[in-house]
Amino acid sequence: MYGILLVSVVITLSGFMAYLGDQIGMKIGKKRISLFGLRPKYTSIIITVLTGVLIATLTITVILLTNNGVRKALFNIQEVLVRLDDLNQQLAVKDRSLQDREVEIAERERELVLIQQQKTELEEKLNQNQQEFARTRQKLLATQDELTNTRSDVKELENKRVELQDTNQELNERIASLHEQRKELENKMVVLNEKIDSLNEDYEKARFMAYKYGAGLQYYREGDIVFQRGDIIYSDVIETGQTQQEIVDQLSAFLERADQKVKEYPVRVDEELGTTLQLRAEEIFTVARTIINADYDRVIVSLVASVNVPQGDWVYANFILNEDFIVFQQDEYIAECVIDADGKDIEDKLSELLTDINTRAVREGLLVDNQGDVGSIDYDEFYRLHNQILNYHGKVKIKAYAGEDIWREDRLSNNLSFEISSVEGE
């Protein structure tokens, strides 16, 4: 509506100036007035030319005075270059992150192969020791049978002691030797039993480690991770300048809200305490002291996963503190773009504008989420802008402003406002 009114005023003023110049030229021609010693014909031409110059000058002056965007239209190329540089940096960061993930998975696979090899070796050793234990046990049973038989012989020989004293002495020596053999075999059985117990413990440890690393690798492959390392679990703002007890109370309330949110996920819950978060007490005290001693008004407190958290496991986390401040004041200009309303790339151009807005927001200090984003307008607002542009013809300019004060912890959404204007005649 504003663009139509501006164009109407410019056309009206231009027509009036043309009419006025024509009337002046006609009067000068009829009265044969001469300027600067020129012939009346040339004087009339000069008046007509000056009138055209005045029309153009008036048109440009009115547009410049009434449309702030016209004065800024020639100074946007640097912002485009900055946006391209930011996008390249973001792409490089994501490539490095992907490479780190691939290296980590490869290392886990190598560790799993080594553990499986160790497991196989331990199973082979266990089988060998079990076989040796079985052979030793058979020997011991045979020795016990022989000892039983020998004792029977001794009893028979004792009845004939007088006649067979020499034989009795030999048998006693043999019995003593068999006792020594039995003791040696029993000691050997004890050692073998201890070795088998040790191997069984090693086997259970190896099996547990193989299960642990195998399960960890499966989580990486099947996507059963509830929180990945570095994910923001919960975030809120705490105001500084309060008493120590008030800060501690607010931090306790923050942890309760965070714990309630985490319980919405399939993680492990302490049956006695009813909590899911695993935090160090000294870290909580450090955070409280930091907030108390902060020299700014608001602190963004974020609870971040310190390790990958699979389903059914504890949630280990730590704190990250950031200063909170207003990134964009209400009605502050953020970004703009020019779109051909008759073209077929309106959606692409709007998407580029939103990318420019996000890039500047990150550059100005707005905190990104787990996916590296700062939010965006919703579907309805996007297509409302799209349909408004379709009401124009030719090129239009879209300007984005802060619809309200946007703080550092906020997301970009419906807190943005857009201004559409025609750029015909620029």
Secondary structure, 3 states (H helix, E strand, C coil): CHHHHHHHHHHHHHHHHHHHHHHHHHHHHHHCCCCCCCCHHHHHHHHHHHHHHHHHHHHHHHHHHHCHHHHHCCCCHHHHHHHHHHHHHHHHHHHHHHHHHHHHHHHHHHHHHHHHHHHHHHHHHHHHHHHHHHHHHHHHHHHHHHHHHHHHHHHHHHHCCCCCHHHHHHHHHHHHHHHHHHHHHHHHHHHHHHHHHHHHHHHHHHHHHHHHHHHHHHHHHHCCEEECCCCEEEEEEEECCCCHHHHHHHHHHHHHHHHHHHCCCCCCCCCCCCCCEECCHHHHHHHHHHHHCCCCCEEEEEEEECCCEECCCCEEEEEEEEECCEEECCCCEEEEEEEECCCCCHHHHHHHHHHHHHHHHHHHCCCCCCCCCCECCCHHHHHHHHHHHHCCCCEEEEEEEECCCEECCCCECCCEEEEEEECCCC
